[in-house]
Amino acid sequence: MRRLRKAKIGPASNNKESIQALFEAGADVLRFNFSHGTHPYHQARCDLVGEIERGSDHPIAVLADGCAARRKIQQSAAA
């Protein structure tokens, strides 16, 4: 069984060329850190991933990494 290769999408990989390079280097899963950025920011990056995926014969998975732990801590502190 082949392992999946993950890559983080962030400020250094904020354009189509960088995301394409990660994919061509073997990334199967692209991780988005939702602790930072806005919904439109992440939507634009996800749209770029979709464009790249449509141009290839290989699927690209997107991992949405949320900030659940921080929310739990904030909820506990408010109680």
SULFENKA-V716122 format. One record per residue. RES is the residue in one small letter. PHI is phi as a letter, one per 30 degrees, with the letter a starting at -180 (999 if undefined). PSI is psi in degrees with one decimal (999 if undefined). BURIAL is I if it has 16 or more other C-alpha atoms within 10 Angstrom, else O. Layout:
# SULFENKA-V716122
res,phi,psi,burial
RES,PHI,PSI,BURIAL
RES,PHI,PSI,BURIAL
This chain:
# SULFENKA-V716122
res,phi,psi,burial
m,999,130.5,O
r,d,138.6,O
r,d,147.7,O
l,d,142.3,O
r,c,125.9,O
k,c,148.6,I
a,b,143.2,I
k,c,133.3,I
i,c,122.1,I
g,a,-162.9,I
p,e,-34.6,O
a,d,-17.5,O
s,b,53.7,I
n,c,14.6,O
n,b,167.4,O
k,d,-39.7,O
e,d,-42.5,O
s,d,-42.7,O
i,d,-40.9,I
q,d,-41.4,I
a,d,-40.4,O
l,d,-43.6,I
f,d,-45.4,I
e,d,-25.4,O
a,d,-5.5,O
g,j,5.5,O
a,d,128.4,I
d,c,-27.6,I
v,b,128.6,I
l,c,122.7,I
r,c,126.7,I
f,c,127.2,I
n,c,104.1,I
f,d,3.7,I
s,d,-19.9,O
h,b,152.6,O
g,i,175.2,O
t,c,168.4,O
h,e,-47.9,O
p,d,-35.6,O
y,d,-50.3,O
h,d,-34.6,I
q,d,-40.8,O
a,d,-41.3,O
r,d,-39.1,I
c,d,-37.5,I
d,d,-39.7,O
l,d,-41.9,I
v,d,-42.0,I
g,d,-41.0,O
e,d,-44.9,O
i,d,-43.0,I
e,d,-41.0,I
r,d,-26.9,O
g,d,4.7,O
s,b,175.8,O
d,c,19.3,O
h,b,130.3,O
p,d,152.1,O
i,b,124.2,I
a,d,146.7,I
v,c,126.9,I
l,c,118.5,I
a,c,106.4,O
d,c,106.8,O
g,d,-172.9,O
c,b,48.8,O
a,d,-39.6,O
a,d,-41.3,O
r,d,-40.7,O
r,d,-40.6,O
k,d,-41.3,O
i,d,-42.6,O
q,d,-39.6,O
q,d,-40.5,O
s,d,-38.9,O
a,d,-32.4,O
a,d,-21.1,O
a,d,999,O
